[in-house]
Amino acid sequence: MTTPPDGSQPSLTAQDIDAWLRVTAEKYAAIHRQAAHPWPQLHRDEALVDMSALLLDALEEVRVISAQSREESQAARAKGQALRDHSTHLLKKSAACRERLAPFPTPPPEAIREAEGRLLERFKGGDGREKQEE
């Protein structure tokens, strides 16, 4: 899970992180057994070197995960800001439309129903046109 040669950050999933933690724990256990074994000092020194290398690898992985998390967080903040900006734009546009329509008040519901009824009658042919055409 280290940084690729091109410098880009890999997309890590929870499964990737769990697998890395499992492998690291297994490596740690193996090194710990080596260090705890009653071998000569040389083997314990090798175990210490291995433990140090494992720690450095772990720190690098944490750095990579942290960098990816930071990038994703920045992207989410940028998207959130873009959405807020768009929302503000739409609110301003809506307010401007309401101001332009202010001189034209909305008719009461009764008037709307009456106008719709007249329109419906026209479509049904009940407006008297048939009589005028004859």
C-alpha positions as CSV (number, residue, x, y, z in Angstrom):
1,M,0.0,0.0,0.0
2,T,2.9,2.4,-0.4
3,T,2.9,5.3,-2.8
4,P,3.1,4.4,-6.4
5,P,6.1,5.5,-8.5
6,D,4.0,8.2,-10.2
7,G,3.3,9.9,-6.9
8,S,-0.4,9.5,-7.0
9,Q,-2.3,8.2,-4.0
10,P,-4.1,4.9,-4.3
11,S,-7.7,4.7,-3.4
12,L,-7.8,2.6,-0.3
13,T,-10.9,0.7,0.9
14,A,-11.7,-0.6,4.3
15,Q,-10.8,-4.1,3.1
16,D,-7.4,-2.9,2.0
17,I,-6.7,-1.4,5.4
18,D,-8.0,-4.5,7.2
19,A,-5.7,-6.7,5.1
20,W,-2.7,-4.5,5.7
21,L,-3.4,-4.5,9.5
22,R,-3.7,-8.3,9.5
23,V,-0.4,-8.7,7.6
24,T,1.3,-6.3,9.9
25,A,0.0,-8.1,13.0
26,E,1.3,-11.4,11.6
27,K,4.7,-9.9,10.8
28,Y,4.8,-8.4,14.3
29,A,3.9,-11.8,15.9
30,A,6.7,-13.6,13.9
31,I,9.3,-11.0,14.9
32,H,8.1,-11.1,18.5
33,R,8.6,-14.9,18.6
34,Q,12.0,-14.4,17.1
35,A,13.0,-11.9,19.7
36,A,11.5,-13.9,22.6
37,H,13.2,-17.1,21.6
38,P,16.3,-18.0,23.7
39,W,18.7,-17.7,20.8
40,P,22.0,-16.0,20.8
41,Q,22.2,-12.2,20.9
42,L,22.5,-12.0,17.1
43,H,19.0,-13.3,16.5
44,R,17.6,-10.8,19.0
45,D,19.5,-8.0,17.2
46,E,18.0,-9.2,13.9
47,A,14.6,-9.2,15.5
48,L,15.1,-5.6,16.6
49,V,16.1,-4.5,13.1
50,D,13.1,-6.3,11.7
51,M,10.8,-4.6,14.3
52,S,12.3,-1.2,13.3
53,A,11.7,-1.9,9.6
54,L,8.1,-3.0,10.4
55,L,7.6,0.2,12.3
56,L,8.9,2.3,9.4
57,D,6.6,0.5,7.0
58,A,3.7,1.1,9.3
59,L,4.4,4.8,9.6
60,E,4.6,5.0,5.8
61,E,1.3,3.3,5.4
62,V,-0.3,5.7,8.0
63,R,1.2,8.6,6.0
64,V,-0.3,7.4,2.8
65,I,-3.7,6.8,4.4
66,S,-3.6,10.2,6.0
67,A,-2.7,11.9,2.8
68,Q,-5.5,10.2,1.0
69,S,-8.0,11.1,3.7
70,R,-6.8,14.7,3.6
71,E,-7.3,14.8,-0.2
72,E,-10.8,13.3,0.0
73,S,-11.7,15.7,2.7
74,Q,-10.5,18.7,0.7
75,A,-12.5,17.4,-2.3
76,A,-15.6,17.1,-0.2
77,R,-15.2,20.6,1.2
78,A,-14.7,22.0,-2.3
79,K,-17.8,20.2,-3.5
80,G,-19.8,21.4,-0.5
81,Q,-18.6,25.0,-1.2
82,A,-19.6,24.7,-4.9
83,L,-23.1,23.4,-3.9
84,R,-23.5,26.3,-1.4
85,D,-22.5,28.8,-4.1
86,H,-25.0,27.2,-6.6
87,S,-27.7,27.3,-3.9
88,T,-27.0,31.0,-3.2
89,H,-27.1,31.7,-7.0
90,L,-30.5,30.0,-7.3
91,L,-31.9,31.8,-4.2
92,K,-30.8,35.2,-5.7
93,K,-32.3,34.2,-9.1
94,S,-35.6,33.2,-7.4
95,A,-35.7,36.4,-5.4
96,A,-35.2,38.4,-8.7
97,C,-38.0,36.5,-10.4
98,R,-40.3,37.1,-7.4
99,E,-39.5,40.9,-7.6
100,R,-40.3,40.9,-11.4
101,L,-43.6,39.1,-10.8
102,A,-44.6,41.3,-7.8
103,P,-46.8,43.6,-10.0
104,F,-48.8,40.5,-11.1
105,P,-50.3,39.1,-7.9
106,T,-51.5,35.6,-7.8
107,P,-55.3,35.4,-8.2
108,P,-57.4,33.8,-5.4
109,P,-58.1,30.1,-5.7
110,E,-61.7,30.7,-6.6
111,A,-60.7,32.8,-9.6
112,I,-58.3,30.1,-10.7
113,R,-60.9,27.4,-10.5
114,E,-63.4,29.5,-12.4
115,A,-60.9,30.2,-15.2
116,E,-59.9,26.6,-15.4
117,G,-63.6,25.7,-15.6
118,R,-64.1,28.1,-18.5
119,L,-61.0,26.7,-20.3
120,L,-62.3,23.1,-19.8
121,E,-65.6,24.0,-21.3
122,R,-63.9,25.5,-24.4
123,F,-62.0,22.2,-24.9
124,K,-65.2,20.3,-24.5
125,G,-66.8,22.5,-27.2
126,G,-69.3,24.1,-24.8
127,D,-68.2,27.7,-25.4
128,G,-70.8,28.3,-28.1
129,R,-68.4,28.2,-31.1
130,E,-70.4,25.4,-32.7
131,K,-73.5,27.7,-32.8
132,Q,-71.5,30.6,-34.2
133,E,-70.0,28.5,-37.0
134,E,-73.3,27.2,-38.2
